[in-house]
Amino acid sequence: MFVVIFGRPGCPFCVRAVQLAERLESAKAIDGFRYVDIQKEGITKADMEKTIGKPVRTVPQIFVDQAHVGGFTEFDRYARDNSLLETAGA
């Protein structure tokens, strides 16, 4: 499974999402991840809303295998619910 994290600089939850993805990747619980800086790439929350299909108020916005998971809290829950953190030594 591949994770894509849409975030922005200075966002503490974006940092935490990347750290979690790094742990999961190093434990081979995921196949990899990509961090997309929405400011650098010129992506607006309105752009993400079109993709996700609902209002976007915060970042990060995280996708697993192109399926929208949510923010950091939902990503963390997803990892726990799918036993990915056990593989990563949580």
N, CA and C atoms as a LAMMPS dump frame, in Angstrom:
ITEM: TIMESTEP
0
ITEM: NUMBER OF ATOMS
270
ITEM: BOX BOUNDS ff ff ff
-5.0000000000000000e+02 5.0000000000000000e+02
-5.0000000000000000e+02 5.0000000000000000e+02
-5.0000000000000000e+02 5.0000000000000000e+02
ITEM: ATOMS id mol type element x y z
1 1 1 N 0.835 -1.176 0
2 1 2 C 0 0 0
3 1 3 C 0.88 1.239 0
4 2 1 N 0.401 2.266 -0.672
5 2 2 C 1.161 3.507 -0.827
6 2 3 C 0.361 4.659 -0.224
7 3 1 N 1.049 5.521 0.515
8 3 2 C 0.413 6.623 1.231
9 3 3 C 0.833 7.949 0.603
10 4 1 N -0.13 8.848 0.423
11 4 2 C 0.155 10.21 -0.027
12 4 3 C -0.378 11.165 1.03
13 5 1 N 0.502 12.07 1.48
14 5 2 C 0.167 13.038 2.515
15 5 3 C 0.218 14.428 1.91
16 6 1 N -0.911 15.117 1.923
17 6 2 C -0.966 16.51 1.481
18 6 3 C -0.884 17.379 2.732
19 7 1 N 0.15 18.221 2.797
20 7 2 C 0.342 19.05 3.973
21 7 3 C 0.956 20.385 3.618
22 8 1 N 1.297 21.13 4.669
23 8 2 C 1.925 22.432 4.465
24 8 3 C 3.015 22.629 5.516
25 9 1 N 3.981 23.509 5.226
26 9 2 C 5.055 23.778 6.175
27 9 3 C 4.508 24.35 7.484
28 10 1 N 5.13 23.97 8.579
29 10 2 C 4.76 24.497 9.886
30 10 3 C 3.565 23.816 10.524
31 11 1 N 3.052 22.784 9.91
32 11 2 C 1.882 22.071 10.424
33 11 3 C 2.351 20.895 11.29
34 12 1 N 2.108 20.952 12.61
35 12 2 C 2.593 19.867 13.468
36 12 3 C 1.954 18.511 13.163
37 13 1 N 0.69 18.492 12.755
38 13 2 C 0.058 17.213 12.426
39 13 3 C 0.601 16.648 11.124
40 14 1 N 1.04 17.521 10.223
41 14 2 C 1.682 17.057 8.987
42 14 3 C 3.005 16.377 9.315
43 15 1 N 3.75 16.978 10.228
44 15 2 C 5.024 16.394 10.667
45 15 3 C 4.778 15.023 11.286
46 16 1 N 3.77 14.932 12.141
47 16 2 C 3.468 13.651 12.791
48 16 3 C 3.042 12.596 11.77
49 17 1 N 2.279 13.013 10.753
50 17 2 C 1.856 12.072 9.713
51 17 3 C 3.054 11.535 8.943
52 18 1 N 3.986 12.416 8.613
53 18 2 C 5.203 11.992 7.9
54 18 3 C 6.02 11.046 8.785
55 19 1 N 6.14 11.363 10.068
56 19 2 C 6.889 10.49 10.979
57 19 3 C 6.263 9.104 11.057
58 20 1 N 4.936 9.057 11.121
59 20 2 C 4.248 7.769 11.152
60 20 3 C 4.473 7.015 9.843
61 21 1 N 4.364 7.707 8.723
62 21 2 C 4.595 7.06 7.427
63 21 3 C 6.031 6.54 7.33
64 22 1 N 6.99 7.299 7.84
65 22 2 C 8.385 6.848 7.829
66 22 3 C 8.555 5.576 8.657
67 23 1 N 7.912 5.527 9.825
68 23 2 C 7.979 4.316 10.668
69 23 3 C 7.369 3.128 9.944
70 24 1 N 6.216 3.36 9.337
71 24 2 C 5.542 2.267 8.634
72 24 3 C 6.348 1.791 7.435
73 25 1 N 6.958 2.739 6.728
74 25 2 C 7.774 2.375 5.563
75 25 3 C 9.013 1.598 5.989
76 26 1 N 9.683 2.055 7.036
77 26 2 C 10.91 1.369 7.468
78 26 3 C 10.611 -0.029 7.995
79 27 1 N 9.395 -0.231 8.521
80 27 2 C 8.994 -1.552 9.002
81 27 3 C 8.39 -2.404 7.884
82 28 1 N 8.344 -1.84 6.672
83 28 2 C 7.78 -2.527 5.507
84 28 3 C 6.276 -2.805 5.674
85 29 1 N 5.61 -1.996 6.503
86 29 2 C 4.166 -2.12 6.674
87 29 3 C 3.431 -1.425 5.526
88 30 1 N 4.117 -0.482 4.86
89 30 2 C 3.591 0.152 3.653
90 30 3 C 4.688 0.105 2.597
91 31 1 N 4.287 0.256 1.342
92 31 2 C 5.259 0.191 0.246
93 31 3 C 6.003 1.502 0.043
94 32 1 N 5.518 2.557 0.651
95 32 2 C 6.17 3.844 0.53
96 32 3 C 5.167 4.955 0.736
97 33 1 N 5.675 6.19 0.695
98 33 2 C 4.793 7.337 0.836
99 33 3 C 5.373 8.522 0.097
100 34 1 N 4.501 9.479 -0.148
101 34 2 C 4.91 10.726 -0.788
102 34 3 C 4.287 11.872 -0.008
103 35 1 N 5.096 12.864 0.32
104 35 2 C 4.593 14.071 0.974
105 35 3 C 4.465 15.148 -0.088
106 36 1 N 3.298 15.774 -0.164
107 36 2 C 3.05 16.839 -1.126
108 36 3 C 2.834 18.136 -0.351
109 37 1 N 3.74 19.091 -0.552
110 37 2 C 3.615 20.416 0.056
111 37 3 C 2.606 21.199 -0.771
112 38 1 N 1.4 21.413 -0.213
113 38 2 C 0.334 22.033 -1.002
114 38 3 C 0.659 23.478 -1.374
115 39 1 N 1.418 24.173 -0.539
116 39 2 C 1.791 25.549 -0.876
117 39 3 C 2.775 25.567 -2.028
118 40 1 N 3.772 24.723 -1.953
119 40 2 C 4.796 24.66 -2.998
120 40 3 C 4.209 24.21 -4.338
121 41 1 N 3.248 23.299 -4.273
122 41 2 C 2.633 22.752 -5.485
123 41 3 C 1.455 23.586 -5.98
124 42 1 N 1.045 24.595 -5.205
125 42 2 C -0.071 25.445 -5.608
126 42 3 C -1.427 24.763 -5.517
127 43 1 N -1.547 23.823 -4.597
128 43 2 C -2.806 23.099 -4.414
129 43 3 C -3.593 23.797 -3.308
130 44 1 N -4.836 24.118 -3.594
131 44 2 C -5.68 24.781 -2.603
132 44 3 C -6.573 23.754 -1.903
133 45 1 N -7.149 24.184 -0.785
134 45 2 C -8.106 23.311 -0.107
135 45 3 C -9.303 23.052 -1.018
136 46 1 N -9.676 24.051 -1.832
137 46 2 C -10.78 23.864 -2.784
138 46 3 C -10.438 22.758 -3.789
139 47 1 N -9.182 22.708 -4.224
140 47 2 C -8.746 21.638 -5.131
141 47 3 C -8.919 20.271 -4.46
142 48 1 N -8.51 20.188 -3.198
143 48 2 C -8.627 18.918 -2.481
144 48 3 C -10.087 18.55 -2.254
145 49 1 N -10.929 19.553 -1.998
146 49 2 C -12.359 19.294 -1.806
147 49 3 C -12.971 18.634 -3.036
148 50 1 N -12.541 19.07 -4.215
149 50 2 C -13.047 18.469 -5.455
150 50 3 C -12.66 16.993 -5.54
151 51 1 N -11.447 16.681 -5.128
152 51 2 C -10.968 15.3 -5.17
153 51 3 C -11.633 14.444 -4.1
154 52 1 N -11.735 14.998 -2.886
155 52 2 C -12.249 14.237 -1.754
156 52 3 C -13.771 14.15 -1.784
157 53 1 N -14.413 15.228 -2.25
158 53 2 C -15.864 15.237 -2.319
159 53 3 C -16.549 15.758 -1.079
160 54 1 N -15.78 16.403 -0.206
161 54 2 C -16.365 17.023 0.978
162 54 3 C -15.465 18.164 1.421
163 55 1 N -15.966 19.039 2.298
164 55 2 C -15.158 20.189 2.731
165 55 3 C -13.843 19.774 3.4
166 56 1 N -12.804 20.54 3.11
167 56 2 C -11.494 20.316 3.714
168 56 3 C -11.164 21.552 4.546
169 57 1 N -11.027 21.349 5.832
170 57 2 C -10.743 22.473 6.727
171 57 3 C -9.316 22.461 7.255
172 58 1 N -8.713 21.287 7.253
173 58 2 C -7.391 21.153 7.859
174 58 3 C -6.463 20.318 6.975
175 59 1 N -5.205 20.386 7.277
176 59 2 C -4.215 19.486 6.715
177 59 3 C -3.539 18.809 7.908
178 60 1 N -2.987 17.644 7.71
179 60 2 C -2.823 16.944 6.447
180 60 3 C -4.121 16.282 5.991
181 61 1 N -4.15 15.992 4.7
182 61 2 C -5.171 15.135 4.115
183 61 3 C -4.41 13.942 3.549
184 62 1 N -4.804 12.762 3.961
185 62 2 C -4.012 11.564 3.686
186 62 3 C -4.818 10.542 2.896
187 63 1 N -4.157 9.964 1.91
188 63 2 C -4.748 8.933 1.068
189 63 3 C -3.906 7.658 1.194
190 64 1 N -4.583 6.53 1.26
191 64 2 C -3.921 5.226 1.249
192 64 3 C -4.429 4.507 0.011
193 65 1 N -3.524 4.187 -0.889
194 65 2 C -3.896 3.549 -2.161
195 65 3 C -5.039 4.31 -2.839
196 66 1 N -4.919 5.616 -2.882
197 66 2 C -5.849 6.532 -3.538
198 66 3 C -7.193 6.673 -2.83
199 67 1 N -7.387 6.014 -1.696
200 67 2 C -8.62 6.168 -0.919
201 67 3 C -8.357 7.189 0.191
202 68 1 N -9.244 8.168 0.318
203 68 2 C -9.073 9.2 1.335
204 68 3 C -9.3 8.603 2.714
205 69 1 N -8.307 8.813 3.599
206 69 2 C -8.388 8.318 4.968
207 69 3 C -8.825 9.431 5.914
208 70 1 N -8.309 10.641 5.69
209 70 2 C -8.611 11.775 6.563
210 70 3 C -7.339 12.479 6.964
211 71 1 N -7.317 12.974 8.192
212 71 2 C -6.149 13.668 8.724
213 71 3 C -5.243 12.734 9.496
214 72 1 N -4.364 13.312 10.319
215 72 2 C -3.411 12.491 11.072
216 72 3 C -4.121 11.514 11.993
217 73 1 N -5.112 11.994 12.734
218 73 2 C -5.799 11.135 13.7
219 73 3 C -6.41 9.919 13.012
220 74 1 N -7.038 10.146 11.866
221 74 2 C -7.641 9.04 11.121
222 74 3 C -6.58 8.104 10.545
223 75 1 N -5.453 8.668 10.121
224 75 2 C -4.346 7.854 9.607
225 75 3 C -3.775 6.981 10.713
226 76 1 N -3.594 7.551 11.886
227 76 2 C -3.094 6.799 13.034
228 76 3 C -4.073 5.672 13.382
229 77 1 N -5.359 5.985 13.403
230 77 2 C -6.388 4.975 13.688
231 77 3 C -6.382 3.894 12.608
232 78 1 N -6.256 4.299 11.344
233 78 2 C -6.197 3.344 10.235
234 78 3 C -5.022 2.384 10.437
235 79 1 N -3.869 2.931 10.794
236 79 2 C -2.675 2.096 11.003
237 79 3 C -2.892 1.114 12.15
238 80 1 N -3.526 1.594 13.225
239 80 2 C -3.794 0.706 14.372
240 80 3 C -4.844 -0.354 14.021
241 81 1 N -5.932 0.069 13.391
242 81 2 C -7.017 -0.856 13.05
243 81 3 C -6.565 -1.949 12.084
244 82 1 N -5.572 -1.64 11.259
245 82 2 C -5.071 -2.619 10.282
246 82 3 C -3.772 -3.272 10.731
247 83 1 N -3.466 -3.142 12.013
248 83 2 C -2.293 -3.769 12.638
249 83 3 C -0.971 -3.378 11.988
250 84 1 N -0.931 -2.209 11.357
251 84 2 C 0.304 -1.76 10.731
252 84 3 C 1.328 -1.319 11.775
253 85 1 N 0.855 -0.794 12.883
254 85 2 C 1.772 -0.325 13.917
255 85 3 C 2.449 -1.494 14.637
256 86 1 N 1.795 -2.63 14.688
257 86 2 C 2.437 -3.813 15.283
258 86 3 C 3.676 -4.18 14.487
259 87 1 N 3.57 -4.081 13.173
260 87 2 C 4.697 -4.357 12.303
261 87 3 C 5.802 -3.328 12.524
262 88 1 N 5.385 -2.081 12.808
263 88 2 C 6.349 -0.985 12.979
264 88 3 C 6.894 -0.91 14.387
265 89 1 N 6.448 -1.805 15.271
266 89 2 C 6.984 -1.821 16.627
267 89 3 C 6.419 -0.757 17.527
268 90 1 N 5.136 -0.504 17.453
269 90 2 C 4.505 0.529 18.297
270 90 3 C 4.159 -0.019 19.649
